[in-house]
Amino acid sequence: MTGIVKLFRRDVRGTTADTPRRTFIRRALSGYFAKRYPLQDAYADWQAARTTAAAIKFDAVNRLDTHLETFARQAEARGTKVFFASTGAQARDYVLALCREQGVRSIVKAKTMTGEEIHLNEALEKEGYGVVESDLGEYIVQLRKEHPYHFVFPCMHLKRGEIRATFEKALGDVGSDEPENLTMVARRVLRQEFLKADLGISGANFLVAETGQISITENEGNARLTCALPRIHVALVGIEKVVPRFEDLALFLPMLGTAGAGQALTGYNTLYAGPRQPGETDGPEEFHVILLDNHRTRLLADPEQRDALHCIRCGACLNVCPIFKNIGGHAYGTTYQGPIGSVITPHLRGLQDWKHLSGASSLCGACTETCPVKIDLHHHLLQNRRNAVREKGVWWERLLFQGFGLYASHAALWRFGSRLAVPGLKLHSRFSGAWFDPVRLWTKTRTLPRPPERTFRQLWAERQKQKSPRA
């Protein structure tokens, strides 16, 4: 068992035992469902919208090289500096070199999960650069020295009393835990950071190939200040975020709001097309776009699971996932939580180290059903399990499944086992929990059903006897 798996199991045990926290998360998500479903019904045809969105992303991903070249050409025509980073290390080195070259002292950063993915904050802080998260949720978890709990709602696990305590520890007395007051406290602090920052770092929700623009969606307006006030803006974006045409945003922007947060449209939707142009009064002096691969092309090369790159990071699959609701976002131990994280993390960070995430699923299919771009998530989890075994199987698991295959494919063995099942269940009920109980780990958290008086085969035979002969 690897250290990653041990940490996962430890965190899962801690989270599942915290019933009040789990109840709090479930209540928070119930509000999301109440808002999302009426908005879906407002579409002329939500399922047709999903099909169209999936088709657009299919084209974008299957012609990724062409669309990225178009994006780079269009962006560079307006003065944007485009850098293709094969790895997270290359992306970090680019940002660090830019900071040294430009004499950067202070950095503000809007929400960017790609920044979390490559541990950009840690790299900058190690070199002595101060980095302040400008998204309110990200700012709160940064003060707590935590990672985001959910990649759309970073601090959804915290109650407002806990947020007040966090602010008072870092900023001094804040007066009350009213949400409006806590927001104003953060606003006063962050406004000063915006004004003194030399560099603003952001992600992007979409790359528009046709126009060379990046599209950023947010609810607070802090990303706008992060991108517009500092003299340098760096956008760190995964290569899969590309869409072919400007008009595609007419579908994806409302869909992202509906699926992600139960909104008709997210509060702020902004397009950035380059640095400040002659005659313009605001905007950065330099605009850099880092297009990050970081093993995405490894997933692109897999025709079976390539559609996982269609993801628009709405977080809907997390919101419906019974596993996420019970184990919490931190237990995953990776940037992307929930079903989509369990699918892509083994591709991004190594199958054998992260295969346990694909096993942490009920396979209920709720994630696939809710995904706005129709990613076949629960089948991809099964495929990850299969691939992990094919790559490096566990001998005793192979032996057990081979034994079961032999047993299940021979009628005589199956009948013999069926006859033993009923007395076996009765015997187990007498010794349940004893040290020699062979299934005590299973029954520690489960209750076996009462042994039936007759097997299915016996019941079927009786039914056949009772049937009246045909006329």
C-alpha positions as CSV (number, residue, x, y, z in Angstrom):
1,M,0.0,0.0,0.0
2,T,1.5,3.4,-1.0
3,G,1.7,6.4,1.2
4,I,-0.9,8.2,-1.0
5,V,-3.4,5.4,-0.4
6,K,-2.7,5.4,3.4
7,L,-3.4,9.2,3.5
8,F,-6.5,8.7,1.5
9,R,-7.9,6.0,3.8
10,R,-6.9,8.1,6.9
11,D,-8.7,11.2,5.5
12,V,-11.7,9.2,4.5
13,R,-12.1,7.7,7.9
14,G,-11.9,11.2,9.5
15,T,-14.4,12.8,7.1
16,T,-17.0,10.0,7.2
17,A,-16.9,10.0,11.0
18,D,-17.7,13.8,11.0
19,T,-21.5,13.5,10.7
20,P,-22.2,17.2,11.4
21,R,-19.8,18.3,8.6
22,R,-21.3,15.8,6.2
23,T,-24.8,17.0,7.0
24,F,-23.7,20.6,6.4
25,I,-22.3,19.8,3.0
26,R,-25.5,17.9,2.0
27,R,-27.7,20.9,3.1
28,A,-25.5,23.3,1.1
29,L,-25.8,21.1,-2.0
30,S,-29.6,20.8,-1.7
31,G,-29.8,24.5,-2.5
32,Y,-27.8,23.9,-5.7
33,F,-30.3,21.3,-6.9
34,A,-33.3,23.5,-6.1
35,K,-31.8,26.2,-8.4
36,R,-30.3,24.1,-11.1
37,Y,-33.3,22.0,-12.2
38,P,-35.7,24.9,-12.9
39,L,-33.0,26.6,-15.0
40,Q,-32.4,23.4,-17.0
41,D,-36.2,23.3,-17.6
42,A,-36.0,26.8,-19.0
43,Y,-33.9,25.7,-21.9
44,A,-35.9,24.8,-25.1
45,D,-34.2,21.4,-24.9
46,W,-31.6,20.8,-22.3
47,Q,-30.6,17.4,-23.7
48,A,-30.2,18.8,-27.1
49,A,-28.0,21.5,-25.6
50,R,-25.8,18.8,-24.0
51,T,-25.5,17.0,-27.3
52,T,-24.5,20.2,-29.1
53,A,-22.0,21.1,-26.4
54,A,-20.5,17.5,-26.6
55,A,-20.2,17.8,-30.4
56,I,-18.4,21.2,-30.2
57,K,-15.9,19.8,-27.6
58,F,-15.5,16.7,-29.7
59,D,-14.4,18.9,-32.6
60,A,-12.2,21.0,-30.4
61,V,-10.4,18.1,-28.9
62,N,-10.0,15.9,-32.0
63,R,-8.6,18.9,-33.9
64,L,-6.7,20.3,-30.9
65,D,-3.5,21.0,-32.8
66,T,-5.2,23.1,-35.5
67,H,-7.3,25.1,-33.0
68,L,-4.3,25.8,-30.7
69,E,-2.3,27.0,-33.7
70,T,-5.1,29.3,-34.7
71,F,-5.5,30.6,-31.2
72,A,-1.7,31.3,-30.9
73,R,-1.6,33.1,-34.2
74,Q,-4.6,35.3,-33.5
75,A,-3.5,36.1,-29.9
76,E,0.1,37.0,-31.0
77,A,-1.3,39.3,-33.7
78,R,-2.5,41.6,-30.9
79,G,0.7,41.5,-28.9
80,T,0.0,38.5,-26.6
81,K,3.0,36.3,-25.8
82,V,2.0,32.6,-26.1
83,F,4.1,29.9,-24.5
84,F,3.5,26.2,-24.9
85,A,4.5,24.4,-21.6
86,S,4.8,20.6,-21.9
87,T,5.2,20.1,-18.2
88,G,4.2,21.9,-15.0
89,A,7.9,22.6,-14.4
90,Q,8.2,24.4,-17.7
91,A,5.2,26.6,-16.8
92,R,6.6,27.4,-13.3
93,D,10.0,28.2,-14.7
94,Y,8.4,30.6,-17.3
95,V,6.5,32.5,-14.6
96,L,9.6,32.6,-12.3
97,A,11.8,33.9,-15.2
98,L,9.3,36.6,-16.0
99,C,9.1,37.7,-12.4
100,R,12.9,38.0,-12.2
101,E,13.1,39.8,-15.6
102,Q,10.4,42.3,-14.8
103,G,11.4,43.0,-11.2
104,V,8.1,41.7,-9.8
105,R,7.6,42.1,-6.0
106,S,3.9,41.5,-5.4
107,I,1.5,39.0,-7.1
108,V,-2.2,38.6,-7.0
109,K,-3.8,35.5,-8.4
110,A,-7.4,34.8,-9.5
111,K,-8.8,31.3,-9.2
112,T,-6.9,29.0,-11.5
113,M,-7.0,25.2,-10.9
114,T,-4.1,24.8,-13.3
115,G,-2.1,26.9,-10.9
116,E,-3.1,24.5,-8.1
117,E,-2.3,21.5,-10.4
118,I,1.4,22.6,-10.9
119,H,1.8,24.0,-7.4
120,L,2.6,27.5,-8.7
121,N,2.0,29.3,-5.4
122,E,4.5,27.1,-3.6
123,A,7.2,27.7,-6.3
124,L,6.7,31.4,-6.2
125,E,6.7,31.6,-2.4
126,K,9.9,29.5,-2.3
127,E,11.6,32.1,-4.4
128,G,10.5,34.9,-2.1
129,Y,7.5,36.2,-4.0
130,G,4.3,37.1,-2.1
131,V,1.2,35.6,-3.7
132,V,-2.3,36.6,-2.6
133,E,-5.4,34.7,-3.8
134,S,-8.1,37.2,-4.9
135,D,-11.0,34.8,-5.2
136,L,-12.8,35.0,-1.8
137,G,-13.1,31.3,-1.3
138,E,-9.5,30.7,-2.4
139,Y,-8.3,33.6,-0.2
140,I,-10.0,32.0,2.8
141,V,-8.5,28.5,2.3
142,Q,-5.1,30.2,1.6
143,L,-5.3,31.9,5.0
144,R,-6.1,28.5,6.5
145,K,-3.2,26.9,4.6
146,E,-5.6,24.4,3.1
147,H,-6.3,23.3,-0.5
148,P,-9.7,24.0,-2.1
149,Y,-12.4,21.6,-1.0
150,H,-14.2,21.8,-4.3
151,F,-12.8,23.3,-7.5
152,V,-15.8,25.6,-7.9
153,F,-16.7,26.3,-4.3
154,P,-13.3,26.2,-2.5
155,C,-14.5,26.8,1.0
156,M,-17.9,25.2,0.9
157,H,-17.0,23.0,3.9
158,L,-16.6,26.0,6.2
159,K,-19.3,27.6,8.3
160,R,-19.3,31.4,8.7
161,G,-18.1,31.2,12.3
162,E,-15.0,29.3,11.1
163,I,-14.4,31.9,8.4
164,R,-14.7,34.7,11.0
165,A,-12.2,32.9,13.3
166,T,-9.8,32.5,10.3
167,F,-10.0,36.2,9.5
168,E,-9.5,37.2,13.1
169,K,-6.4,35.0,13.4
170,A,-4.9,36.6,10.3
171,L,-6.4,40.1,10.1
172,G,-7.5,41.0,13.6
173,D,-11.0,41.7,14.9
174,V,-13.7,41.6,12.2
175,G,-16.8,42.5,14.3
176,S,-19.3,39.8,13.3
177,D,-19.7,36.7,11.2
178,E,-22.4,38.2,9.0
179,P,-21.6,37.2,5.4
180,E,-21.8,40.8,4.1
181,N,-19.4,41.9,6.9
182,L,-16.9,39.1,6.2
183,T,-17.0,39.9,2.5
184,M,-16.3,43.6,3.1
185,V,-13.3,42.7,5.4
186,A,-11.8,40.6,2.6
187,R,-12.6,43.4,0.1
188,R,-10.7,46.0,2.1
189,V,-7.6,43.8,2.3
190,L,-7.7,42.6,-1.3
191,R,-8.2,46.1,-2.8
192,Q,-4.8,47.1,-1.4
193,E,-3.2,44.0,-2.9
194,F,-4.6,44.8,-6.3
195,L,-3.2,48.3,-6.2
196,K,0.3,47.3,-5.3
197,A,0.6,44.1,-7.4
198,D,3.0,44.0,-10.3
199,L,1.8,40.7,-11.7
200,G,-1.7,39.2,-12.0
201,I,-2.1,35.5,-12.6
202,S,-5.4,34.0,-13.8
203,G,-6.7,30.9,-15.5
204,A,-9.3,30.8,-18.2
205,N,-12.6,29.0,-18.7
206,F,-12.3,29.0,-22.5
207,L,-9.8,29.7,-25.2
208,V,-11.5,31.0,-28.3
209,A,-9.4,29.8,-31.3
210,E,-11.2,32.0,-33.9
211,T,-10.4,35.3,-32.1
212,G,-7.3,34.5,-29.9
213,Q,-9.2,35.5,-26.8
214,I,-9.5,34.0,-23.4
215,S,-12.8,33.9,-21.6
216,I,-13.0,34.2,-17.8
217,T,-16.2,33.5,-15.8
218,E,-16.6,34.6,-12.2
219,N,-19.1,35.9,-9.6
220,E,-17.1,38.5,-7.7
221,G,-15.3,40.7,-10.2
222,N,-11.9,40.0,-8.5
223,A,-10.6,38.3,-11.6
224,R,-11.2,41.5,-13.5
225,L,-9.1,43.4,-11.1
226,T,-6.4,40.8,-11.1
227,C,-6.2,40.9,-14.9
228,A,-6.6,44.6,-15.4
229,L,-4.7,46.5,-12.7
230,P,-1.2,44.9,-12.5
231,R,1.2,45.9,-15.3
232,I,1.6,42.2,-16.3
233,H,-1.1,39.6,-16.8
234,V,-0.3,35.9,-17.0
235,A,-3.0,33.4,-17.9
236,L,-2.2,29.7,-17.2
237,V,-4.6,27.5,-19.2
238,G,-5.0,23.8,-20.0
239,I,-4.8,23.1,-23.7
240,E,-8.2,21.3,-23.6
241,K,-10.0,24.6,-22.8
242,V,-10.1,25.6,-26.4
243,V,-13.4,26.1,-28.3
244,P,-13.3,26.7,-32.1
245,R,-15.6,29.7,-32.5
246,F,-16.6,32.9,-30.7
247,E,-20.3,31.9,-31.1
248,D,-19.7,28.7,-29.1
249,L,-19.6,30.9,-26.0
250,A,-23.3,31.6,-26.5
251,L,-23.9,28.0,-25.5
252,F,-21.1,27.3,-23.0
253,L,-21.3,30.5,-20.8
254,P,-25.0,29.9,-19.7
255,M,-24.4,26.2,-19.6
256,L,-21.5,26.7,-17.3
257,G,-23.5,28.9,-15.0
258,T,-26.5,26.5,-14.9
259,A,-24.6,23.3,-14.4
260,G,-21.9,24.8,-12.1
261,A,-23.8,27.0,-9.7
262,G,-27.5,26.9,-10.6
263,Q,-27.4,30.4,-12.3
264,A,-28.9,31.5,-15.6
265,L,-25.5,33.2,-16.2
266,T,-22.5,33.8,-14.0
267,G,-22.1,37.4,-12.8
268,Y,-19.0,38.4,-14.7
269,N,-18.1,37.1,-18.1
270,T,-15.0,38.8,-19.5
271,L,-12.9,38.3,-22.7
272,Y,-9.2,39.3,-22.9
273,A,-7.7,39.8,-26.3
274,G,-4.2,41.0,-25.5
275,P,-2.2,43.8,-23.7
276,R,-3.3,47.4,-23.6
277,Q,-3.5,48.7,-27.1
278,P,-2.7,52.3,-28.3
279,G,-5.6,54.6,-27.2
280,E,-6.9,52.2,-24.5
281,T,-6.9,53.5,-20.9
282,D,-6.6,50.4,-18.9
283,G,-5.3,46.8,-19.1
284,P,-1.8,45.3,-18.6
285,E,1.3,46.4,-20.4
286,E,2.1,42.7,-21.1
287,F,-0.2,39.8,-21.6
288,H,1.2,36.2,-21.5
289,V,-0.8,33.0,-22.1
290,I,0.8,29.7,-21.0
291,L,-0.8,26.8,-22.7
292,L,-0.3,23.8,-20.4
293,D,-0.1,20.2,-21.5
294,N,1.2,18.4,-18.3
295,H,0.1,14.9,-19.6
296,R,-3.1,16.1,-21.2
297,T,-1.8,14.7,-24.5
298,R,-1.4,11.4,-22.8
299,L,-5.1,11.4,-22.3
300,L,-5.7,12.7,-25.8
301,A,-3.9,9.7,-27.1
302,D,-6.4,7.4,-25.4
303,P,-9.4,7.1,-27.8
304,E,-11.5,5.4,-25.1
305,Q,-11.3,8.1,-22.5
306,R,-10.4,11.1,-24.7
307,D,-13.8,12.7,-24.0
308,A,-12.7,13.4,-20.4
309,L,-10.9,16.4,-22.0
310,H,-14.3,17.8,-22.9
311,C,-14.7,18.9,-19.2
312,I,-15.6,22.5,-18.7
313,R,-14.9,22.3,-14.9
314,C,-18.5,23.1,-13.9
315,G,-18.3,20.8,-10.9
316,A,-21.7,19.3,-11.4
317,C,-20.4,15.8,-11.1
318,L,-19.1,16.6,-7.6
319,N,-22.4,18.0,-6.6
320,V,-24.3,14.8,-7.4
321,C,-21.7,12.3,-6.3
322,P,-22.6,10.3,-3.2
323,I,-18.9,9.6,-2.6
324,F,-17.9,13.2,-2.7
325,K,-20.7,14.1,-0.3
326,N,-19.4,11.6,2.3
327,I,-15.6,11.7,2.0
328,G,-15.2,15.4,1.2
329,G,-13.0,17.2,-1.2
330,H,-9.8,17.1,0.8
331,A,-9.7,13.3,1.0
332,Y,-9.0,13.0,-2.7
333,G,-5.6,14.5,-2.1
334,T,-5.5,16.0,-5.6
335,T,-6.4,19.2,-7.4
336,Y,-9.5,17.8,-9.2
337,Q,-11.9,16.1,-6.9
338,G,-15.0,13.9,-7.5
339,P,-15.7,11.7,-10.5
340,I,-13.9,13.9,-13.1
341,G,-10.8,14.0,-10.8
342,S,-10.9,10.3,-10.3
343,V,-10.9,9.8,-14.1
344,I,-8.2,12.3,-15.1
345,T,-5.9,12.3,-12.1
346,P,-4.5,8.8,-13.0
347,H,-3.7,10.1,-16.4
348,L,-2.1,13.3,-15.1
349,R,-0.2,11.9,-12.2
350,G,0.2,8.2,-12.7
351,L,-2.2,5.3,-12.9
352,Q,-0.7,3.0,-10.2
353,D,-0.3,5.8,-7.6
354,W,-3.8,7.1,-8.1
355,K,-5.9,4.1,-9.2
356,H,-7.6,4.0,-5.8
357,L,-9.6,7.1,-6.7
358,S,-11.3,5.1,-9.5
359,G,-12.2,2.4,-7.0
360,A,-13.8,5.0,-4.6
361,S,-17.0,5.1,-6.6
362,S,-20.5,3.7,-6.3
363,L,-20.8,3.5,-10.1
364,C,-24.3,4.9,-9.8
365,G,-23.9,6.9,-13.0
366,A,-25.2,10.2,-11.6
367,C,-22.1,11.9,-12.7
368,T,-22.6,10.8,-16.3
369,E,-26.2,11.7,-16.2
370,T,-25.6,15.3,-15.0
371,C,-22.5,16.1,-17.0
372,P,-23.4,19.0,-19.4
373,V,-21.0,17.8,-22.1
374,K,-21.9,14.1,-21.7
375,I,-18.6,12.7,-20.6
376,D,-19.0,8.9,-19.9
377,L,-17.6,9.3,-16.4
378,H,-18.7,6.2,-14.6
379,H,-17.6,3.9,-17.4
380,H,-14.2,5.7,-17.5
381,L,-13.8,4.8,-13.8
382,L,-14.3,1.1,-14.7
383,Q,-11.8,1.5,-17.5
384,N,-9.3,2.9,-15.2
385,R,-9.7,0.0,-12.8
386,R,-9.3,-2.4,-15.7
387,N,-6.2,-0.6,-17.0
388,A,-4.6,-0.6,-13.6
389,V,-5.0,-4.4,-13.3
390,R,-3.7,-5.0,-16.9
391,E,-0.7,-2.8,-16.2
392,K,0.2,-4.2,-12.8
393,G,-2.2,-6.8,-11.4
394,V,-2.2,-8.0,-7.8
395,W,-1.6,-11.8,-7.7
396,W,-4.2,-12.7,-5.1
397,E,-6.9,-10.6,-6.8
398,R,-6.2,-12.4,-10.1
399,L,-6.4,-15.7,-8.3
400,L,-9.8,-14.8,-6.7
401,F,-11.3,-13.6,-10.0
402,Q,-10.1,-16.6,-11.9
403,G,-11.6,-18.8,-9.2
404,F,-14.9,-17.0,-9.4
405,G,-14.8,-17.3,-13.2
406,L,-14.4,-21.0,-12.9
407,Y,-17.1,-21.3,-10.3
408,A,-19.6,-19.1,-12.1
409,S,-19.1,-20.9,-15.5
410,H,-19.9,-24.4,-14.2
411,A,-23.5,-25.2,-13.3
412,A,-22.6,-28.0,-11.0
413,L,-20.2,-25.9,-9.0
414,W,-22.8,-23.1,-8.8
415,R,-25.5,-25.5,-7.5
416,F,-23.1,-26.9,-4.9
417,G,-22.1,-23.4,-3.7
418,S,-25.8,-22.3,-3.6
419,R,-26.5,-25.2,-1.3
420,L,-23.7,-24.2,1.0
421,A,-24.7,-20.5,1.1
422,V,-27.7,-20.8,3.4
423,P,-26.0,-22.8,6.1
424,G,-22.9,-20.6,5.7
425,L,-24.9,-17.5,6.4
426,K,-26.6,-19.1,9.4
427,L,-23.2,-20.2,10.8
428,H,-21.7,-16.7,10.2
429,S,-24.6,-15.1,12.2
430,R,-23.5,-17.1,15.2
431,F,-19.9,-16.1,15.1
432,S,-20.2,-12.6,13.6
433,G,-17.5,-10.3,15.0
434,A,-15.3,-13.0,16.4
435,W,-11.5,-12.9,15.7
436,F,-11.8,-15.8,13.4
437,D,-14.7,-14.4,11.4
438,P,-13.5,-14.4,7.8
439,V,-15.7,-11.4,6.8
440,R,-15.6,-9.4,9.9
441,L,-14.0,-6.4,8.1
442,W,-16.9,-6.4,5.7
443,T,-19.6,-6.8,8.4
444,K,-18.0,-4.1,10.6
445,T,-19.9,-1.5,8.7
446,R,-22.6,-3.6,7.0
447,T,-25.4,-6.0,8.0
448,L,-25.7,-9.2,6.1
449,P,-29.3,-10.2,5.2
450,R,-31.1,-12.9,7.0
451,P,-30.5,-16.3,5.4
452,P,-33.4,-17.3,3.2
453,E,-35.2,-20.6,3.9
454,R,-34.9,-21.7,0.2
455,T,-32.6,-20.8,-2.6
456,F,-33.9,-19.1,-5.8
457,R,-33.5,-22.4,-7.7
458,Q,-35.7,-24.2,-5.2
459,L,-38.3,-21.4,-5.4
460,W,-38.2,-21.5,-9.2
461,A,-38.6,-25.3,-9.2
462,E,-41.7,-25.0,-6.9
463,R,-43.2,-22.4,-9.1
464,Q,-42.8,-24.5,-12.2
465,K,-44.5,-27.4,-10.4
466,Q,-47.4,-25.2,-9.4
467,K,-48.0,-23.9,-13.0
468,S,-51.1,-25.5,-14.5
469,P,-50.6,-27.3,-17.8
470,R,-51.3,-25.4,-21.0
471,A,-54.6,-25.9,-22.6
